[in-house]
């Protein structure tokens, strides 16, 4: 069967939902997934078993109904998808959700429930990692000993994380930045960090779903319904 997923963005949502697609692939289905053109190269490399399709923002405009739903639905229809799951728990002006589930579940739980995939699959994420790119970024950062890794901004959020004096005295401070356009390049840096302090973002999702770094701090920024489930050894701020 050809199965389609509708979730055009963002990167964190794609990371959260990738195991849904992988679940269907493991069952022998083909999965097609339209995503924002800016994300396509690196999500296709990270998840090669999924057929990602390009949603070009130059044609319909970002943030429109066409961007979020109409264009993805048309692309999936053109691929002959026999079943399509829309993963948004909320989409303004369009009734594409299960209202009862959306009101009762966190947004990541909703995605799995809407697709009929066990929520525990979220922690079975598979990423095709590029060791050479990860090492090149690590070397570019000039890391030379134990380090604390900080990520202080999201798509609409920014803060300044203050570390305890003893951590600053004994650890190099490294910050995730836009030095790389591919978020998966940071996996090796996250994995080798002595401490990872971050806002709720795609990097937090990767650290959670792949269980990277043993000493983690998460700075919350959303209400409960729009904060993913985190269970892997986090301290919350």
C-alpha positions as CSV (number, residue, x, y, z in Angstrom):
1,X,0.0,0.0,0.0
2,X,1.1,3.6,-0.6
3,X,0.6,5.7,2.5
4,X,0.8,9.5,2.6
5,X,1.6,11.8,5.6
6,X,0.6,15.4,5.7
7,X,3.0,17.5,7.9
8,X,4.8,20.1,5.8
9,X,6.9,21.5,8.7
10,X,8.7,22.0,11.1
11,X,11.9,20.0,11.5
12,X,11.0,19.1,15.1
13,X,7.6,17.8,14.0
14,X,9.2,15.8,11.2
15,X,11.6,14.2,13.7
16,X,8.7,13.4,16.1
17,X,6.7,11.8,13.3
18,X,9.4,10.0,11.4
19,X,8.9,6.8,13.4
20,X,5.3,6.8,12.2
21,X,6.5,6.5,8.6
22,X,9.2,4.0,9.6
23,X,6.5,1.9,11.2
24,X,4.6,1.7,7.9
25,X,7.8,1.0,6.0
26,X,8.5,-1.9,8.3
27,X,5.1,-3.3,7.5
28,X,6.0,-3.3,3.8
29,X,4.2,-0.1,2.7
30,X,5.6,2.8,0.7
31,X,5.4,6.1,2.5
32,X,5.2,9.5,0.7
33,X,5.6,12.7,2.7
34,X,5.5,16.3,1.3
35,X,7.7,18.7,3.2
36,X,9.0,22.2,2.9
37,X,11.5,22.5,0.1
38,X,14.1,23.9,2.5
39,X,14.0,20.8,4.6
40,X,13.9,18.2,1.8
41,X,17.6,17.6,1.2
42,X,18.5,16.8,4.8
43,X,15.4,15.0,5.8
44,X,15.7,12.8,2.7
45,X,19.3,12.0,3.6
46,X,18.4,11.3,7.2
47,X,15.4,9.1,6.4
48,X,16.2,7.5,3.0
49,X,13.4,4.8,3.4
50,X,10.7,7.6,3.2
51,X,9.8,9.2,-0.1
52,X,9.8,12.9,0.7
53,X,8.1,15.2,-1.8
54,X,8.8,18.9,-2.2
55,X,6.4,21.7,-1.2
56,X,7.7,24.8,-2.9
57,X,6.9,27.9,-0.9
58,X,7.5,30.1,-4.0
59,X,4.3,28.8,-5.6
60,X,1.7,29.0,-2.9
61,X,3.3,31.0,-0.1
62,X,4.4,29.8,3.3
63,X,1.8,29.6,6.0
64,X,-1.2,29.3,3.7
65,X,-3.8,26.5,3.5
66,X,-2.2,25.5,0.2
67,X,1.2,25.1,1.9
68,X,-0.1,23.1,4.9
69,X,-2.7,21.0,3.3
70,X,-3.9,21.5,-0.3
71,X,-0.6,21.1,-2.1
72,X,0.5,18.1,0.0
73,X,-2.8,16.4,-0.5
74,X,-2.6,17.0,-4.3
75,X,1.0,15.6,-4.3
76,X,-0.1,12.5,-2.4
77,X,-3.0,12.0,-4.7
78,X,-0.7,12.2,-7.7
79,X,1.5,9.4,-6.1
80,X,-1.6,7.2,-5.9
81,X,-1.6,7.0,-2.1
82,X,-4.4,4.8,-0.9
83,X,-4.4,6.1,2.7
84,X,-3.4,9.5,3.9
85,X,-3.0,10.7,7.5
86,X,-3.0,14.4,8.4
87,X,-0.8,14.7,11.5
88,X,-1.8,18.3,12.5
89,X,-3.6,18.4,15.9
90,X,-4.6,22.0,14.9
91,X,-4.9,23.8,11.6
92,X,-6.6,27.1,11.5
93,X,-9.6,27.3,9.1
94,X,-9.5,23.6,8.1
95,X,-11.3,20.7,9.9
96,X,-8.8,18.0,9.2
97,X,-8.4,16.7,12.7
98,X,-10.1,14.4,15.2
99,X,-11.4,17.0,17.7
100,X,-11.8,14.6,20.6
101,X,-8.2,13.3,20.2
102,X,-6.8,16.8,19.7
103,X,-8.4,18.0,23.0
104,X,-7.3,15.0,25.0
105,X,-3.7,14.3,23.9
106,X,-0.4,16.2,23.6
107,X,0.4,17.1,20.0
108,X,3.0,14.3,19.6
109,X,0.6,11.7,21.0
110,X,-2.0,12.9,18.6
111,X,0.1,12.3,15.6
112,X,0.6,8.7,16.5
113,X,-3.1,8.2,17.5
114,X,-4.3,9.8,14.3
115,X,-2.1,7.4,12.3
116,X,-3.0,4.4,14.4
117,X,0.7,3.8,15.3
118,X,1.7,2.8,18.9
119,X,3.1,5.8,20.7
120,X,6.1,3.8,21.9
121,X,7.4,3.8,18.3
122,X,8.4,7.4,18.9
123,X,11.5,6.1,20.7
124,X,12.5,3.8,17.9
125,X,13.7,6.6,15.6
126,X,16.2,5.5,12.9
127,X,18.5,8.2,11.4
128,X,20.9,7.6,8.6
129,X,23.9,9.5,10.0
130,X,26.7,11.1,8.1
131,X,29.8,10.5,10.2
132,X,32.0,12.6,8.0
133,X,29.8,15.7,8.2
134,X,29.3,15.2,11.9
135,X,33.1,15.1,12.5
136,X,33.7,18.0,10.2
137,X,31.4,20.2,12.2
138,X,32.9,18.9,15.5
139,X,36.4,19.9,14.2
140,X,35.1,23.3,13.0
141,X,33.9,24.1,16.5
142,X,37.4,23.8,18.0
143,X,36.3,21.5,20.8
144,X,39.2,20.5,23.0
145,X,38.0,18.8,26.1
146,X,34.8,18.4,28.2
147,X,32.1,20.7,27.0
148,X,28.6,21.9,27.7
149,X,26.4,22.3,24.7
150,X,23.7,25.0,24.6
151,X,20.9,25.5,22.2
152,X,19.1,28.8,23.1
153,X,16.6,29.5,20.3
154,X,13.7,28.0,18.5
155,X,11.6,29.1,15.5
156,X,9.9,31.8,17.6
157,X,11.7,31.7,20.9
158,X,15.1,32.8,22.3
159,X,16.7,32.9,25.8
160,X,20.1,33.1,27.4
161,X,21.0,30.0,29.4
162,X,23.1,30.6,32.5
163,X,25.2,27.6,33.6
164,X,26.4,27.1,37.2
165,X,29.9,28.6,37.9
166,X,31.4,25.2,38.5
167,X,30.3,24.0,35.1
168,X,31.6,27.1,33.4
169,X,34.9,26.7,35.2
170,X,35.5,23.1,34.1
171,X,33.8,22.9,30.7
172,X,34.2,24.5,27.4
173,X,30.9,26.2,26.3
174,X,29.7,25.3,22.8
175,X,26.5,26.7,21.3
176,X,24.4,25.3,18.5
177,X,24.2,27.9,15.8
178,X,23.4,28.3,12.1
179,X,26.9,27.3,11.2
180,X,25.4,24.3,9.5
181,X,22.1,24.3,7.6
182,X,21.6,20.6,8.3
183,X,20.4,20.0,11.9
184,X,21.5,16.3,11.7
185,X,25.1,17.4,11.5
186,X,24.9,18.2,15.2
187,X,24.2,14.7,16.3
188,X,27.8,13.8,17.0
189,X,28.3,17.1,19.0
190,X,25.2,16.4,21.1
191,X,26.2,12.8,21.6
192,X,29.6,13.6,23.0
193,X,28.6,16.6,25.1
194,X,29.1,16.3,28.9
195,X,26.0,18.4,29.4
196,X,23.2,19.5,26.9
197,X,21.0,22.4,27.9
198,X,18.4,23.4,25.3
199,X,15.1,24.9,24.5
200,X,12.2,22.7,23.3
201,X,13.2,22.2,19.6
202,X,14.2,19.7,17.0
203,X,17.6,19.2,18.8
204,X,15.8,18.4,22.0
205,X,13.6,15.9,20.1
206,X,16.7,14.3,18.5
207,X,18.4,14.0,21.9
208,X,15.2,12.6,23.4
209,X,14.3,10.1,20.7
210,X,17.8,8.8,20.2
211,X,18.7,9.1,23.9
212,X,21.8,11.2,23.4
213,X,23.8,12.7,26.2
214,X,23.3,11.5,29.8
215,X,23.1,15.0,31.5
216,X,20.3,17.0,29.9
217,X,18.4,20.2,30.8
218,X,15.2,21.2,28.9
219,X,13.9,24.8,29.0
220,X,10.2,24.7,28.4
221,X,8.4,27.2,26.2
222,X,5.0,25.9,25.3
223,X,1.8,24.9,27.1
224,X,1.3,21.3,28.0
225,X,-0.6,20.3,24.9
226,X,2.2,21.6,22.6
227,X,5.1,20.2,24.6
228,X,6.2,16.8,23.5
229,X,6.5,13.9,25.8
230,X,10.1,13.8,27.3
231,X,11.1,10.8,29.4
232,X,14.8,10.2,28.9
233,X,16.7,11.6,31.9
234,X,15.9,15.3,31.5
235,X,15.9,18.0,34.2
236,X,13.3,20.6,33.4
237,X,13.6,24.4,33.7
